[in-house]
Amino acid sequence: MTRQDFNRVMSHLFPGDDDEHAAVLLAGVSLIEGRLTLLVRETYVAREGIDYVHGKTGYRALAPTFIHRCITRARDERLVYLAIHNHLSDEYVGFSSVDLASHERGYPALLQIARGMPVGALVFGKRSIEADIWLPDRTRLSLEQAIVVGSTIHRLTPSPTLITVSRTETYDRQVRMFGKAGQIELRKCRVGIIGLGGIGSLVAEYLARLGVGHFCLIDDDWVEHTNLSRIIGASAEDAIARVYKVEVCKRMILQANVEADVQTLTEDVSRETVAKRLLACDFIFLAADSMRARLVFNAIVHQYFIPGVQLGSKIRCGSNGSLLEVMSANRSVRPGKGCLWCNQFIDPTGLAKEAKTDEERKAQQYGVEEPNPSVISLNAISASHAVNDFLLDYLCLRPESEALQYEHIHCLRDVRTLVTPRKDADCPECSREGRRFGRGDSADLPCAEG
């Protein structure tokens, strides 16, 4: 769930009166590699004495009219109904026998109303969450973890996780910064990198040496001699043999971390089968500069709540060869925030041009663009800042910030600017009124088939 929704729920459940409160969440569904993920799209707090009343068999209960209103909304929108309440516990939480008995009485009927969608319940402690999810066949699932996606990534479980790690000196110096638990999170983390050129290869190197355990690398291009000044690990032999960039990066990652799991895809990310491989990731780095890649990346963040960052560098020269601009960019994107569409970083004209062949562009007077200038040191600024932000935010090493900001570093002027991205209230991509936010598998990604 987003940080905004989590904060709203927690302020309602724990207002400081040491009492029990309730609400209902409606969530989209994602089923990737057999793993069920629920994406909170809508929240409805239960009003005391109206929607949340004294129970007949327990302390409190949701009123039938409130339940009916929420479950029919879930049915009509193809969302999952989740009733939530709190216990006055902290790091440990679980359902009481009274809670579970009420689920046994009520959820079979709710499943009938839901027409093929799961239903369930969550119970919140102050720093813990447990779930009882009922699938349509009445199979029941508990919670692995709840993830709160804001500027930082916060994880909650039913009880504290026991930390067991093998003794190793490889990561000793960084474990001194963020602890063994942080190193375990990095080892479990699945990272997607779109584009393994000058910036993406640096990102892959940094993440591999941090100990990130799982990589999904996407790039349909191979190494050329003009890439050798920028792509980490690439050699003249790779250029001669036309080795794919992702294979060079896989080789480099495994040199740094022999235990890493590395998947490589030598296809365009705008293909549906390729884009869907990113849905198993925990974080995505967009280091490709095509409009199609931006469109797909942006959609995945808002539709599946997978946090990410768009990286780039820009060198602009005047007609006389003078430098006009030298800039690195690091643009964080989170569900409902930092949308590339709202901020006009996805150009419809550019999308149309990319959909055409070189011959079609020439015939329609688009021309075939010359490659942009690129320098490894400039790329390194963007890559290092993005990976550093990932480390601090993914491991919750700095306080949550309500204001998500883009970072732009202007090297000629020696200025670093933080820009608050705009948000269109009716954006079809990132707003709750749009077709995509938190919809998961029920909405199509903006991809080509295949």
Long-range contacts (C-beta under 8 A, 24 or more apart in sequence): 1-25, 1-39, 1-40, 1-146, 1-147, 1-148, 1-149, 1-305, 2-40, 2-148, 2-149, 2-150, 2-305, 2-334, 2-335, 2-336, 3-148, 3-149, 3-150, 3-151, 3-152, 3-154, 3-400, 4-150, 4-336, 5-40, 5-43, 6-148, 6-150, 6-154, 8-43, 8-45, 9-43, 9-45, 9-84, 9-124, 10-124, 12-45, 13-84, 13-85, 13-86, 13-124, 14-86, 14-126, 18-88, 20-59, 20-60, 20-85, 20-86, 20-87, 20-88, 21-45, 21-46, 21-48, 21-52, 21-85, 21-86, 22-46, 22-51, 22-52, 22-60, 22-62, 22-83, 22-84, 22-85, 22-86, 23-84, 23-85, 24-62, 24-66, 24-67, 24-70, 24-81, 24-82, 24-83, 24-84, 25-82, 25-84, 25-122, 26-70, 26-73, 26-74, 26-77, 26-79, 26-80, 26-81, 26-82, 27-79, 27-80, 27-82, 27-438, 28-79, 28-80, 28-303, 28-438, 28-439, 28-440, 28-441, 28-442, 29-79, 29-80, 29-117, 29-118, 29-440, 29-441, 29-442, 30-279, 30-304, 30-440, 30-441, 31-441, 32-276, 32-279, 32-280, 33-280, 35-280, 36-118, 36-133, 36-141, 37-304, 37-440, 38-80, 38-82, 38-118, 38-133, 39-304, 39-305, 39-438, 39-439, 39-440, 40-82, 40-438, 41-79, 41-432, 41-437, 41-438, 41-439, 42-73, 42-79, 42-432, 44-70, 55-102, 57-98, 57-101, 57-102, 58-98, 58-99, 58-102, 59-98, 60-85, 61-102, 67-110, 71-110, 71-113, 71-114, 71-119, 72-113, 74-114, 74-117, 74-119, 75-113, 75-114, 75-115, 75-117, 78-117, 78-442, 79-117, 80-114, 80-117, 80-118, 80-119, 80-120, 80-133, 81-110, 81-114, 81-117, 81-119, 81-120, 82-119, 82-120, 82-121, 82-122, 82-131, 83-120, 83-121, 83-122, 84-121, 84-122, 84-123, 84-124, 85-121, 85-123, 85-124, 86-123, 86-124, 86-125, 87-123, 87-124, 87-125, 89-125, 89-126, 89-128, 90-125, 90-126, 90-127, 90-128, 91-125, 91-127, 91-128, 91-159, 91-160, 92-125, 92-128, 92-158, 92-159, 92-160, 93-123, 93-124, 93-125, 93-128, 93-129, 93-130, 93-158, 93-159, 94-123, 94-130, 94-158, 95-121, 95-123, 95-130, 95-132, 99-123, 99-132, 100-132, 103-132, 103-134, 107-134, 108-138, 110-134, 111-136, 111-138, 122-146, 127-156, 128-156, 128-157, 128-158, 128-159, 129-156, 129-157, 129-158, 130-158, 147-305, 149-305, 149-307, 149-334, 149-335, 150-334, 150-400, 150-401, 151-332, 151-334, 151-393, 151-400, 151-401, 151-402, 151-404, 152-392, 152-393, 152-394, 152-396, 152-398, 152-399, 152-400, 152-401, 153-282, 153-283, 153-307, 153-393, 153-394, 153-396, 154-396, 154-400, 155-185, 170-211, 171-211, 174-210, 174-211, 177-397, 178-391, 178-395, 178-397, 182-395, 182-397, 183-211, 185-394, 185-395, 186-210, 186-211, 186-212, 186-213, 186-394, 186-395, 187-211, 187-212, 187-213, 188-213, 188-214, 189-213, 189-214, 189-282, 189-283, 189-394, 190-214, 190-215, 190-216, 190-280, 190-281, 190-282, 190-283, 191-215, 191-216, 191-281, 191-282, 191-283, 191-284, 191-285, 192-216, 192-218, 192-277, 192-278, 192-281, 192-283, 192-284, 192-285, 192-308, 193-217, 193-218, 193-249, 193-284, 193-285, 193-287, 194-218, 194-219, 194-269, 194-278, 194-284, 194-285, 194-286, 194-287, 194-288, 194-293, 194-297, 195-219, 195-286, 195-287, 195-288, 195-289, 195-293, 196-231, 196-245, 196-246, 196-248, 196-249, 196-287, 197-221, 197-227, 197-230, 197-231, 197-245, 197-287, 197-288, 197-374, 198-227, 198-230, 198-231, 198-313, 198-374, 198-376, 198-379, 199-287, 199-311, 199-312, 199-313, 199-379, 199-382, 199-383, 200-245, 200-249, 200-285, 200-287, 200-288, 200-383, 201-230, 201-231, 201-232, 201-233, 201-234, 201-245, 201-248, 201-249, 201-252, 202-232, 202-376, 202-379, 202-380, 202-383, 202-384, 203-285, 203-287, 203-311, 203-383, 203-386, 203-387, 204-232, 204-249, 204-252, 204-253, 205-232, 205-233, 205-252, 205-253, 205-256, 206-383, 206-384, 206-387, 207-253, 207-387, 207-390, 208-252, 208-253, 208-256, 208-257, 208-260, 209-256, 209-257, 210-387, 210-391, 211-257, 212-257, 212-260, 213-257, 213-259, 213-260, 213-261, 214-260, 214-261, 214-262, 215-250, 215-253, 215-260, 215-261, 215-262, 215-263, 216-263, 216-265, 216-277, 216-278, 216-280, 216-281, 217-246, 217-249, 217-250, 217-262, 217-263, 217-264, 217-265, 218-246, 218-265, 218-267, 218-269, 218-274, 218-277, 218-278, 219-244, 219-245, 219-246, 219-265, 219-266, 219-288, 220-244, 220-266, 220-267, 220-268, 221-245, 223-248, 226-371, 229-376, 230-374, 230-375, 230-376, 230-379, 268-292, 269-293, 269-296, 269-297, 270-295, 270-296, 270-446, 270-447, 270-448, 271-447, 271-448, 271-449, 271-450, 272-445, 272-447, 272-448, 272-449, 272-450, 273-450, 274-447, 275-300, 275-445, 275-447, 276-445, 278-306, 279-304, 279-306, 281-306, 282-306, 282-394, 283-307, 283-308, 283-390, 283-394, 284-308, 284-309, 285-309, 285-311, 285-386, 285-390, 286-310, 286-311, 287-311, 287-312, 287-383, 289-372, 290-354, 291-346, 291-347, 291-350, 291-351, 291-354, 292-351, 292-354, 292-355, 294-340, 294-345, 294-346, 295-340, 295-341, 295-346, 295-351, 295-446, 296-445, 296-446, 296-447, 297-333, 297-340, 298-333, 298-339, 298-340, 298-341, 298-346, 298-429, 298-430, 299-429, 299-436, 299-445, 299-446, 300-445, 301-333, 301-334, 301-335, 302-335, 302-336, 302-339, 302-429, 302-430, 302-436, 302-437, 302-438, 303-436, 303-437, 303-438, 303-439, 303-440, 303-443, 303-445, 304-440, 305-335, 305-438, 307-332, 307-333, 307-334, 307-335, 307-393, 308-332, 308-333, 309-333, 309-386, 309-389, 309-390, 310-340, 310-345, 311-382, 311-383, 311-386, 312-382, 313-374, 313-375, 313-378, 313-379, 313-381, 313-382, 314-372, 315-372, 315-373, 315-374, 315-375, 315-378, 317-373, 323-412, 325-410, 325-412, 326-378, 326-410, 326-411, 326-412, 327-408, 327-409, 327-410, 327-411, 328-378, 328-379, 328-381, 328-382, 328-385, 328-408, 328-409, 328-411, 329-382, 329-406, 329-407, 329-408, 329-409, 330-382, 330-385, 330-386, 330-389, 330-406, 330-407, 330-408, 330-409, 331-406, 331-407, 331-421, 332-389, 332-393, 332-404, 332-405, 332-406, 334-404, 335-430, 335-437, 335-438, 336-423, 336-430, 336-431, 336-432, 336-437, 337-404, 337-421, 337-423, 337-430, 338-404, 338-406, 338-421, 339-421, 339-423, 339-424, 339-427, 339-429, 339-430, 341-427, 341-428, 341-429, 341-430, 342-421, 342-422, 342-423, 342-424, 342-427, 342-429, 342-430, 343-406, 343-421, 343-422, 378-411, 381-409, 381-411, 382-409, 385-409
